[in-house]
Each structure stands twice: as C-alpha cells, then as structure tokens.
Amino acid sequence: MIKKVRPHQTQNEPLIFERSSPGKFGYQLPELDVPVVDPQTALGAANVRTEIPHFPEVSEVDVIRHYTRLSTWNYAIDLGLYPLGSCTMKYNPRVNEFVARLDGIAWAHPYQPQQLAQGALRIQHDLEMYLAEITGMDAVTLQPAAGAHGELTGILMIRAYLEAQGDARKTVLIPDSAHGTNPATAAMAGYEVKEIPSNARGLIDFAALEAAVDDSTAALMMTNPNTVGIFEEDIAKVAELLHSRGAQLYMDGANMNALVGWARPGDFGVDVMHLNLHKTFSTPHGGGGPGAGPVAVKEHLTPHLPLPRVVKDGETYTAITQAAGSIGRVRAFYGNFGVLVRALAYTLAHGGNGLKNATLDAVLNANYIRKGIEDLYHLPYESPAMHEVVFSDQRQTKQGIKTGDIAKRLIDYGFHPYTVSFPLIVHGALMIEPTETESRQELDLFIDAMRSIAAEAEADPELVRGAPHSTRTSRVNETQAARNPIVKWEPPASQ
Ligand SMILES: *Cc1c(COP(=O)(O)O)cnc(C)c1O
C-alpha cells in the first residue's frame, strides 16, 4: 500500500519530556580512575538527590534536533521585516558579532586588574564619548541594562540633584502619549505622576503643561519623537518653561533613531535622557543578548552619575568606584559589556555620514509605508511621521475587525505583526516601524500584504477574524493566558 506523503518534520514536535525513554544518555564517560568522594558523605544524605523525577532521558542528537526544530518556528529579524513600532527591530550587523567574539573581548573578566583591562575600559570610554557627542550631552553612564532601567537611573539622578538643593519636590509630569515605563519609573522613584494631555495634532498641549508646572514639579518626562511617531516641536519652549520653574526635563530617547546625526537633545534643553542600544544602535533584543539603556546628562547632573565611572588620564583609563553625590551602583560590574562592544562597532562601522543616512532611511521607510496604505487605513494624526507611523482600525471595525485581527492575519502573509493597541491614546492602534534596514522590495511586500488584508476585511471578514490559519496554534485565550499562565510541565499522572 502506498502511504500518503507527510513531511517528516512536523509542526507537532513533542515536548522534550515526551521524547524521553528510560536509559537513554546524552554522553558516555569512561570509568573514573581517581578516588571519588561520596556526595552523601560530603554534603549530608538529606541534601543529595538520588533521582530527579521525570528528568528527560534523551540522547545528544535528540536534544539538538528538538531545539533546532523548535527554532524553525520562530520569526526572526534575520528572516524578514519585523515592523514592531516603538521596539525598533533593526537588523543586527554581523560586524558587531565579529568584534564581540574577538578573544580579548569575549574572554575579558570584570575582576581582571584594571591595568590588564585597559582595552575594555577604553571601549567604554570611547562609546560614552560618541554617545555624548550624538546626544549633545556632557557625560554618559553605560550601566543601565534596559531603557526602563535607564529611566529609573535618570530620575534618581534628578532626585539626588534636587535633594542636594534642599527639595526633592513631589510630582513628575508625563504626557498621555508616554511609553508605559515612564509613569512606572516616576512612581518607583517615589514621585506622584500627573498626566498632561496631547492636542489634536498629537503633540503635548503646551497651555495644559504651563498650567501644571509649579514648585512641586521635579521633572517632565517626555518621549521625543513621541509614541505616535511625531517630533515634539515645542521641546525648546518646554525646556525653558521647566527650567524657569526649577524643574528638569527628562527625555525618553528610545526613539533617537529618528534624530541621530540631525538633532541633538542637549541642544534643545534636555537635562537627562536615555538611549536604547538594542533599538537605535542595532544590538540584539533579548535572545541574542541583554539590552543596554545608557543615560546621558548635562554637566550639573554629573556628580550624581552611578559608579563605577571610567575616566581617562593621559593614556590610562581608570574605573572610579567612589564619588560623593553618586546615586551608587545600578548594575553589577560595568553593565552589559558585550552589548556595549556591539554598539561601538555599529557606530564606528557607520561613521558620522553613515549614521545620518540611517536616520534618513528610517524616516523615509516609515513614510513610504504611510503613503502606501493611508487610503485604506485611518490615520488619526496628520502631522508628519518620523521613524514610525500609527494608524487606527476605525475603518475595519465596521466589519467587526480589530487591530489584533489584522495583525494576526499578517502572520499568514509571513510577516511579524506590528505593535497592537499601543499607544493607548489612539484607540485600536496599528503602530508600524520598518526601520532603515529594509529594502524597497521588502516594504512593497508588506504594503501589499496590508492592502490585501484591507480588501479581505471587506470581502471576507471571517477570514481575517479567524487568522492566523497557517500556524501550529491559532487563537489562544489571551485573558486566561495572562491571568492563569501555566508555564511548568507536569507529568500526566499528577496533572
Ligand atoms: C522601548 C521603550 C522603552 C523601554 O525600553 P526597554 O529597553 O524595553 O526597557 C521606553 N520608552 C520608549 C519610548 C520605548 O520605545
């Protein structure tokens, strides 16, 4: 009998536990030829396990194939466009990886004596210098491990600065278009959060801000370009207003990829800001490496920078671990060093003109997508888009289709979804950020997919509402998954 052909590798790869069969080994070692200390004697019988229940018994090739097959279910930046707005998922150039793997860098140890770690210290010093130049600020710390961590570091420095002047003040003002991490940061630093509304153009309402700033205001935290992808054109006026009332201006610089080489926050009055190396400077997001959220400050905040700080004296680099006024350590050792190396490689490989071009291309690509679909999707703000563009699902909701449905249908077209339902000030938001690394062909494919989905929404709404149709699992119960996550495997008997 001829069997029906089925692909050998299926989308039903079992769990590693289900691949287990008794007695299988991953390795086989020769008999020990040295005396063995009995662990039960050495550690005490009560502390030693003789058996790990349900531990999977598998061979090496079982393990390799299992995880390699799982990895083929992933969508990755090396596979195609990853249009997550706000996240800036740009390609990670291989030169970064090459440099990070050089022996002297990959094997450097944070406990190495400083005289034997001059290269590593210089890498940090040089990166700080370039980031200070790019942002127009006076000094930089590389320690924070993420954007949100940078925010906390920055607000703690503002608190230390105001405290040194005798009054830490009470509130931090935050526009309603802010990233969710901003209010969380202010609250963690002990401040009350006061929301400032946006105007009809998607910019901060200056009159509302003017009415809100008083002598209890510690700072305004402002994302620029903001989360609807629009440049806050009043920012210099905003800085002046805050300074005239003794408050500080914090800029969330996660969207700095729209400004690098063309505008410097230090020049328009920002006191402190963070950058996301895993966004603007092309280092991997998670998976391939942890993040980094350097913080840049103006001169008056430098005494409060976290420690250690790398300083250069002649040709010698030293990491200082003591300084009066510092907020102290925010991260073990020197921060995520491997990520810092990659960001420096990216900066040097591009050079000044390369970085300027990357910025232009990021803005051009976002506007190319905007033009390509704006006749089919509702655009809540007419203001010029920078590096990302935000639509709403207003037209598609007439067919009962929401932003999340369109995003899931994109999966069937082979694209990672855009950012869904964020920012919150746009109801049913579709937030799209192509980044500069995409070619026109790739952008055209994406536009084509989005246009096609808009047509499907009219002709066959059920097709879109039931998407994705091409994946291993389709719709999961998202409420249940969030409220009652089951993240641990249990053997069938005890379930
Ligand atoms: C990504 C982002 C953050 C947070 O950065 P993490 O590295 O994820 O902590 C903060 N603000 C804005 C505007 C962002 O886009």
The ligand as an SDF file (V2000), in Angstrom:
LIG
                    3D

 15 15  0  0  0  0  0  0  0  0999 V2000
   11.2730   50.5800   24.3100 C   0  0  0  0  0  0  0  0  0  0  0  0
   10.9260   51.8230   25.0030 C   0  0  0  0  0  0  0  0  0  0  0  0
   11.1600   51.9650   26.3820 C   0  0  0  0  0  0  0  0  0  0  0  0
   11.6300   50.8520   27.2830 C   0  0  0  0  0  0  0  0  0  0  0  0
   12.8480   50.2710   26.9180 O   0  0  0  0  0  0  0  0  0  0  0  0
   13.2160   48.8110   27.4630 P   0  0  0  0  0  0  0  0  0  0  0  0
   14.6060   48.5740   26.9890 O   0  0  0  0  0  0  0  0  0  0  0  0
   12.2210   47.8690   26.8540 O   0  0  0  0  0  0  0  0  0  0  0  0
   13.1130   48.8430   28.9560 O   0  0  0  0  0  0  0  0  0  0  0  0
   10.8640   53.1990   26.9440 C   0  0  0  0  0  0  0  0  0  0  0  0
   10.3670   54.2010   26.2200 N   0  0  0  0  0  0  0  0  0  0  0  0
   10.1200   54.0820   24.8860 C   0  0  0  0  0  0  0  0  0  0  0  0
    9.5510   55.2520   24.1440 C   0  0  0  0  0  0  0  0  0  0  0  0
   10.3840   52.8880   24.2380 C   0  0  0  0  0  0  0  0  0  0  0  0
   10.1330   52.7810   22.9380 O   0  0  0  0  0  0  0  0  0  0  0  0
  1  2  1  0
  2  3  1  0
  2 14  2  0
  3  4  1  0
  3 10  2  0
  4  5  1  0
  5  6  1  0
  6  7  2  0
  6  8  1  0
  6  9  1  0
 10 11  1  0
 11 12  2  0
 12 13  1  0
 12 14  1  0
 14 15  1  0
M  END
$$$$
